[in-house]
Amino acid sequence: MSVPYVRTVITRGRGRAAGRRGSGAGRTGPSPVLLATMGAACISASAVLIKLASTGTATAAFYRCAFALPVLAVLAVLEQRRHSGRPLRVRGGAVFAGLFLAIDLVLWNHAIADVGAGIATVIGNLQVLFVAAAAWAVFGERPGRRFLAALPVVLVGVVLVSGMMDSAQPGLHPLAGVEYGLGTSVAYACFLLILRQSTSGTPHVAGPLAEATLGCAVGALLLGLIFGGLPLDIPLPSLGWLLLLAMTSQTAGWLLITSSLPKLPAAISSLLLLLQPAAAIVLAAVVLAERPSLLQLGGAVLVCGGILAATRPAPAPRATTAAERSEAATRSPALTRFRPRQEPATERASQ
């Protein structure tokens, strides 16, 4: 599962205020960079743990949410004691968003089975681009030129990372894996956008996450009952892997990321978020002996690099000084007629 993206995660409305609070000289506690890195590390192991659990696709999605829900519920109650309560409509929106998270997880579990844990994680991170495209279409948030320029690069990377260009990929289904990966990115983008609209401006973190996790558990159960892939009677070792998945990714990883990323500059956040697919490939190689080809590794670099280029903010224009403006006006004959009146020295010095 891909990392919650900083500009569309449930803490989006809290970003500036949190940044101002976190910039004080007397701030104590762990660094936001350290917390975000730990969160990305927790989530990067998700695909490997799902592969080790070796259960049905809906089963893995259901249990990771069911195991995480009690912990998140306790944290949500403690959080509500510190902050004001939230309207029922807002809570319902978070639960509804969780239904799309269930679709995301089930499709992503299919992608893991078809193209491997590491490659499925890379494809799943395309949600960043789908979020930008959906925000453009629905909310009129036009993406910048970097997004449009990076899009074809990312698409080429997807083709390479899928393994469709390799002659031999035994046991894998690259075309189906890409289809599932694109589907999970779309579903995850819907989840983030709905959650953003329903919880914008709230200081709560654990509450919306608990409600979305509840919706995800219900959605995974329904998907499993309708389409299959929901054997609830699974071996004890599989339950252990899913419990570890719930505590690391669904609980600790999300809480660390959603509480730390709004306190960081967007450029640093984008770099930290890309640690997840890179770490997932390394973990899959070490734990599962997955060996991606050189073409797939090159495609992963293109995908991650394209996402980084698309999400990094454009550099702010450099402010010109009064001396530079005066020199430019002197050099331009067309501007000499409109040269402003000279101001007193004391007034210029105060500006």
Stockholm file with secondary structure:
# STOCKHOLM 1.0

chainA/1-351         MSVPYVRTVITRGRGRAAGRRGSGAGRTGPSPVLLATMGAACISASAVLIKLASTGTATAAFYRCAFALPVLAVLAVLEQRRHSGRPLRVRGGAVFAGLFLAIDLVLWNHAIADVGAGIATVIGNLQVLFVAAAAWAVFGERPGRRFLAALPVVLVGVVLVSGMMDSAQPGLHPLAGVEYGLGTSVAYACFLLILRQSTSGTPHVAGPLAEATLGCAVGALLLGLIFGGLPLDIPLPSLGWLLLLAMTSQTAGWLLITSSLPKLPAAISSLLLLLQPAAAIVLAAVVLAERPSLLQLGGAVLVCGGILAATRPAPAPRATTAAERSEAATRSPALTRFRPRQEPATERASQ
#=GR chainA/1-351 SS CCCCCTTTSTTGGGHHHHHHHHTSTTCCSSCHHHHHHHHHHHHHTHHHHHHHHCCCHHHHHHHHHHHHHHHHHHHHHHHHHHSCCCCHHHHHHHHHHHHHHHHHHHHHHHHHHHHCHHHHHHHHTTHHHHHHHHHHHHHCCCCCHHHHHHHHHHHHHHHHHHTTTSSCCTTCCHHHHHHHHHHHHHHHHHHHHHHHHHHTTCCCSHHHHHHHHHHHHHHHHHHHHHHCCCCCCCCHHHHHHHHHHIIIIIIIIHHHHHHHGGGSCHHHHHHHHTHHHHHHHHHHHHHSCCCCCHHHHHHHHHHHHHHHHHHSCCCCCCCCCHHHHHHHHHHCGGGGGGCCCCCCHHHHHTC
#=GC SS_cons         CCCCCTTTSTTGGGHHHHHHHHTSTTCCSSCHHHHHHHHHHHHHTHHHHHHHHCCCHHHHHHHHHHHHHHHHHHHHHHHHHHSCCCCHHHHHHHHHHHHHHHHHHHHHHHHHHHHCHHHHHHHHTTHHHHHHHHHHHHHCCCCCHHHHHHHHHHHHHHHHHHTTTSSCCTTCCHHHHHHHHHHHHHHHHHHHHHHHHHHTTCCCSHHHHHHHHHHHHHHHHHHHHHHCCCCCCCCHHHHHHHHHHIIIIIIIIHHHHHHHGGGSCHHHHHHHHTHHHHHHHHHHHHHSCCCCCHHHHHHHHHHHHHHHHHHSCCCCCCCCCHHHHHHHHHHCGGGGGGCCCCCCHHHHHTC
//
